[in-house]
Amino acid sequence: MRFKNLDLNLLAALDLLLTERNVSRAAERMQITQSAMSNALARLRDYFGDPLMVQVGRKFELTPRAESLILPVRDILVRIEASVVIAPQFDPSSSDRVFYLLASDSSLMTLIPSLLRGFERDRVSVGLEFHQQVDQPARVLERGEADVLIIPEDYASDEHPMEILYAESFVALVDADHPRIGDSLSMAAYEAEGHVVMKPRRDTPTYDTREIDRIGVRRRIDVATYSFAALPGLVAGTERIATVHRRLAERLAGSLSLKMMELPFEIRPMRQCAQWHSYRSGDRALEWLLGRLVDAVGPDYGFRP
C-alpha cells in the first residue's frame, strides 16, 4: 500500500530505526535480516531526501528531520493498531492477550495481588507484564509500549483518559525499639531524626516528597533508594524514619518489627488512577481490564478500601 508514493510497510521499519538508532537492532526487533533493514533505510532516505541517520564515531545519530518524525510516525502506527489490529471481540477465559502495565513496586505489593486473586477465581487466561515507572510515562502510552499506567493522578497526562482507582494516605514507619520515639511522633522528632526516602532517577519528586516540601516540613535525608517497597526494610533496626504509603506499611510493618505512626502534619491523600491512550478507548479487552482494576479495589479481593 502506498500513500503519496510512500510504501506504508516502511513505516514500521522507520519507527524501529528511529527508536533503536541502529540497523542491526531494528532488524532483530522486526525479525528481518540486516540487509533487508539496510535496504528499507535506503528507500526511506530516498523518499525523504534526508540521510535520517548519520554515523558519529561508533554510534548513529538522528538528523533533525528524523527527530521530527519520531512522534508522528509512532502516532500513525498506534492509531492503526487501535483501529485495525485489535480484535472487536474478547473472551477473557480463552484469550492469550498480554497486557503491558507500568506500575510502582508499591502498587505491585498492594493493588496487583488483589487483581490477580480475582483472575484466579474467575479462571482468566490473559497475561500481564509489568514494568517500572519511567520519566514522562505518557510518552510510553503514546508509543504504544504500555496498555495502562497505574499512576498518581497528579502525574497523569491531560491528553489521555483516566479512571480514579483509590486514595492513598501516608504514615511514618520507625523501628519498634527506637530509643527516642514512643507511642506518637512529634514534629520535632520527625525533623530531627534521619530519613530514608524513595528518590526516582528522574528529577520529578515522589508525591509524598513534593507534598512534604510544599508545606515546608524539613527532613534530614540519610538514605535514598529507588524502591518504595525497600523503605520498611531500610528502617528496621535503625533510628531512621520512612514516610510510606499506608497500605504498604500495613503489609510490611508487622513482619519487620516496625511501628506505624501517624504523621505529625497533614498531606493530601494521593489519588491513584489508571490511564490509557485515548485511541484505545474502543478496545474491548482494555475496557475489560480497566473494569477488573476497579473491581480489585474492594474487600472481595482482599484490598482494603
C-alpha positions as CSV (number, residue, x, y, z in Angstrom):
1,M,0.0,0.0,0.0
2,R,1.3,3.5,-0.9
3,F,0.4,7.0,0.2
4,K,1.9,9.8,-1.8
5,N,4.5,7.3,-3.2
6,L,5.5,6.1,0.3
7,D,5.2,2.3,0.9
8,L,3.3,2.2,4.2
9,N,5.0,-1.1,5.0
10,L,8.2,1.0,5.5
11,L,6.6,2.9,8.4
12,A,7.2,0.1,10.9
13,A,10.8,-0.1,9.8
14,L,11.2,3.7,10.1
15,D,9.7,3.6,13.6
16,L,12.2,0.9,14.8
17,L,15.1,2.8,13.2
18,L,14.1,6.0,14.9
19,T,13.8,4.2,18.2
20,E,16.8,1.9,18.1
21,R,19.1,4.2,16.1
22,N,20.8,1.0,15.0
23,V,20.2,-1.0,11.8
24,S,21.1,-4.4,13.4
25,R,18.8,-4.0,16.5
26,A,16.0,-2.6,14.4
27,A,16.2,-5.6,12.1
28,E,16.3,-8.0,15.0
29,R,13.1,-6.4,16.5
30,M,11.4,-6.5,13.2
31,Q,12.5,-10.1,12.6
32,I,14.1,-9.4,9.2
33,T,17.7,-9.6,8.0
34,Q,20.1,-6.7,8.5
35,S,20.5,-6.4,4.7
36,A,16.7,-6.0,4.4
37,M,16.6,-3.3,7.0
38,S,19.5,-1.5,5.3
39,N,17.5,-1.6,2.1
40,A,14.5,-0.2,3.9
41,L,16.7,2.6,5.3
42,A,18.0,3.4,1.8
43,R,14.4,3.6,0.4
44,L,13.4,5.9,3.3
45,R,16.4,8.1,2.7
46,D,15.4,8.4,-0.9
47,Y,11.8,9.2,-0.1
48,F,12.5,11.9,2.5
49,G,15.6,13.3,0.7
50,D,17.5,13.1,4.0
51,P,20.0,10.7,5.5
52,L,17.9,10.3,8.6
53,M,20.7,8.5,10.5
54,V,24.4,9.6,10.3
55,Q,27.3,7.9,11.9
56,V,29.1,9.9,14.5
57,G,32.1,7.9,15.9
58,R,30.8,4.4,16.6
59,K,27.2,5.5,17.0
60,F,24.4,6.7,14.7
61,E,22.7,10.0,15.4
62,L,19.3,11.1,14.0
63,T,19.2,14.1,11.7
64,P,16.8,17.0,12.7
65,R,14.4,15.7,10.0
66,A,14.4,12.2,11.6
67,E,13.9,13.7,15.1
68,S,10.8,15.5,13.8
69,L,9.4,12.2,12.5
70,I,9.5,10.2,15.8
71,L,6.2,11.2,17.3
72,P,4.1,11.5,14.0
73,V,5.3,8.0,12.8
74,R,4.5,6.4,16.2
75,D,1.2,8.2,16.4
76,I,0.2,6.8,13.0
77,L,1.2,3.2,14.0
78,V,-0.7,3.4,17.3
79,R,-3.8,4.7,15.6
80,I,-3.6,1.9,13.0
81,E,-3.2,-0.7,15.8
82,A,-6.1,0.7,17.8
83,S,-8.4,0.9,14.7
84,V,-7.5,-2.2,12.7
85,V,-5.3,-4.7,14.5
86,I,-7.2,-5.0,17.9
87,A,-9.9,-7.7,17.7
88,P,-13.5,-6.4,18.2
89,Q,-14.4,-9.4,20.3
90,F,-12.8,-10.5,23.6
91,D,-13.2,-13.5,25.8
92,P,-11.0,-13.3,29.0
93,S,-11.4,-17.1,29.6
94,S,-9.7,-18.1,26.4
95,S,-7.8,-15.0,25.2
96,D,-4.0,-15.2,25.0
97,R,-3.7,-11.3,25.1
98,V,-0.9,-10.0,27.1
99,F,-1.4,-6.5,28.7
100,Y,1.6,-4.3,29.4
101,L,1.3,-2.1,32.5
102,L,3.5,0.5,34.2
103,A,3.2,0.4,38.0
104,S,5.3,1.2,41.1
105,D,6.5,-1.6,43.3
106,S,4.2,-0.3,46.0
107,S,1.2,-1.0,43.6
108,L,2.6,-4.4,42.8
109,M,2.6,-5.3,46.5
110,T,-0.9,-3.8,47.3
111,L,-3.3,-3.5,44.4
112,I,-2.0,-6.1,41.9
113,P,-2.3,-9.1,44.2
114,S,-5.9,-8.2,44.6
115,L,-6.3,-8.1,40.8
116,L,-4.6,-11.5,40.4
117,R,-6.8,-13.1,43.1
118,G,-9.8,-12.1,41.0
119,F,-8.2,-13.5,37.9
120,E,-7.5,-16.8,39.7
121,R,-11.1,-17.0,41.0
122,D,-12.6,-16.4,37.5
123,R,-10.1,-18.6,35.6
124,V,-8.9,-15.7,33.5
125,S,-6.4,-16.7,30.8
126,V,-4.9,-13.3,29.8
127,G,-1.3,-12.4,30.6
128,L,0.1,-9.4,32.4
129,E,3.6,-7.9,32.1
130,F,4.6,-5.2,34.5
131,H,7.3,-2.6,34.0
132,Q,8.6,0.1,36.4
133,Q,7.5,3.7,36.1
134,V,9.6,5.9,33.9
135,D,10.2,9.6,33.3
136,Q,7.4,11.1,31.2
137,P,5.1,8.0,31.4
138,A,2.6,9.4,28.9
139,R,5.3,9.0,26.2
140,V,5.2,5.3,26.8
141,L,1.4,5.3,26.2
142,E,1.8,7.4,23.1
143,R,4.4,5.0,21.7
144,G,2.1,2.1,22.3
145,E,4.6,0.4,24.7
146,A,2.1,0.2,27.6
147,D,-1.6,-0.5,27.7
148,V,-2.2,1.0,31.2
149,L,-0.3,3.3,33.6
150,I,-1.1,2.9,37.3
151,I,0.0,6.3,38.5
152,P,-0.9,9.2,40.9
153,E,-3.5,11.5,39.3
154,D,-1.2,14.5,39.8
155,Y,1.4,12.9,37.4
156,A,-1.1,11.7,34.8
157,S,-1.3,13.3,31.3
158,D,-4.1,15.7,30.5
159,E,-4.1,14.3,26.9
160,H,-5.5,10.8,27.8
161,P,-8.5,9.5,29.8
162,M,-8.1,8.1,33.3
163,E,-10.1,6.3,35.9
164,I,-9.5,7.0,39.7
165,L,-9.0,3.7,41.5
166,Y,-8.4,4.7,45.1
167,A,-7.0,7.3,47.5
168,E,-3.8,6.5,49.4
169,S,-2.6,8.2,52.6
170,F,0.8,8.2,54.2
171,V,2.2,7.1,57.6
172,A,5.6,7.1,59.2
173,L,7.5,3.8,60.0
174,V,10.1,3.6,62.8
175,D,11.8,0.7,64.4
176,A,9.7,-0.8,67.3
177,D,12.7,-0.2,69.7
178,H,13.5,3.3,68.5
179,P,15.1,4.9,71.6
180,R,13.6,8.4,71.2
181,I,10.2,7.8,69.7
182,G,7.4,6.3,71.8
183,D,3.8,6.0,71.1
184,S,3.4,9.1,69.0
185,L,5.6,11.1,66.6
186,S,6.1,14.8,67.2
187,M,7.1,17.3,64.5
188,A,10.3,18.0,66.4
189,A,11.2,14.3,66.2
190,Y,10.2,14.0,62.6
191,E,12.5,16.8,61.6
192,A,15.4,15.8,63.9
193,E,15.8,12.2,63.0
194,G,17.4,10.9,59.8
195,H,15.1,9.7,57.0
196,V,15.0,7.0,54.3
197,V,13.3,8.1,51.1
198,M,12.4,6.9,47.7
199,K,14.1,9.0,45.1
200,P,13.4,8.4,41.4
201,R,16.1,8.7,38.8
202,R,14.1,11.4,37.1
203,D,14.0,14.9,38.6
204,T,10.3,14.7,39.4
205,P,9.9,14.1,43.1
206,T,7.6,11.4,44.5
207,Y,4.1,12.5,45.6
208,D,4.9,12.5,49.3
209,T,8.2,14.3,48.9
210,R,6.5,17.0,46.8
211,E,3.8,17.5,49.4
212,I,6.1,17.5,52.4
213,D,8.3,20.1,50.7
214,R,5.3,22.1,49.7
215,I,4.1,22.6,53.3
216,G,7.6,23.4,54.5
217,V,8.5,20.3,56.6
218,R,12.2,19.7,56.8
219,R,13.8,16.3,56.6
220,R,17.4,15.2,57.0
221,I,17.8,12.5,54.3
222,D,20.3,9.9,55.2
223,V,19.4,7.2,52.7
224,A,17.8,7.4,49.3
225,T,16.6,4.3,47.3
226,Y,14.8,3.6,44.0
227,S,12.2,1.4,45.6
228,F,9.1,2.2,47.7
229,A,8.9,-1.4,48.9
230,A,12.5,-1.3,50.2
231,L,11.8,1.6,52.6
232,P,10.4,-0.5,55.6
233,G,13.4,-2.9,55.5
234,L,15.9,0.0,55.4
235,V,14.3,1.5,58.6
236,A,14.2,-1.8,60.6
237,G,16.9,-2.0,63.2
238,T,17.9,1.7,62.7
239,E,16.9,5.0,64.3
240,R,15.7,6.4,61.0
241,I,12.1,7.2,59.8
242,A,10.4,6.4,56.5
243,T,7.3,8.1,55.1
244,V,5.4,5.2,53.4
245,H,2.1,4.5,51.7
246,R,-0.3,3.4,54.4
247,R,-1.3,0.1,52.7
248,L,2.3,-0.8,52.0
249,A,3.2,0.0,55.7
250,E,0.3,-2.2,56.9
251,R,1.5,-5.1,54.8
252,L,5.1,-5.0,56.0
253,A,5.3,-3.3,59.4
254,G,4.5,-6.4,61.5
255,S,6.9,-8.7,59.8
256,L,9.8,-6.2,60.3
257,S,9.0,-5.2,63.9
258,L,8.2,-1.6,63.0
259,K,5.8,0.9,64.5
260,M,3.4,2.5,62.1
261,M,2.7,6.1,63.3
262,E,0.5,8.9,62.1
263,L,2.4,11.8,60.6
264,P,2.6,15.0,62.8
265,F,1.2,17.0,59.8
266,E,-1.4,16.6,57.1
267,I,-0.8,16.0,53.4
268,R,-3.4,15.5,50.8
269,P,-4.2,11.8,50.0
270,M,-2.7,10.6,46.8
271,R,-5.4,9.6,44.2
272,Q,-4.1,6.6,42.3
273,C,-5.5,6.2,38.8
274,A,-5.4,4.0,35.7
275,Q,-4.6,5.8,32.5
276,W,-4.8,4.6,28.9
277,H,-4.3,6.0,25.4
278,S,-7.3,7.9,24.0
279,Y,-7.1,5.9,20.8
280,R,-7.6,2.7,22.8
281,S,-10.9,3.7,24.4
282,G,-12.8,1.4,22.0
283,D,-10.6,-1.7,22.7
284,R,-13.0,-4.3,24.3
285,A,-10.1,-6.1,26.0
286,L,-8.7,-2.9,27.5
287,E,-12.2,-1.9,28.7
288,W,-12.4,-5.3,30.5
289,L,-9.0,-4.9,32.1
290,L,-9.9,-1.4,33.4
291,G,-13.1,-2.8,34.9
292,R,-11.2,-5.5,36.6
293,L,-8.8,-2.9,38.1
294,V,-11.8,-1.1,39.5
295,D,-13.2,-4.3,40.9
296,A,-9.9,-5.2,42.5
297,V,-10.2,-2.1,44.8
298,G,-12.6,-3.7,47.3
299,P,-12.8,-6.2,50.1
300,D,-14.0,-9.0,47.9
301,Y,-10.4,-9.4,46.6
302,G,-8.6,-8.5,49.8
303,F,-7.8,-4.9,49.0
304,R,-8.6,-2.6,52.0
305,P,-10.7,0.3,50.7
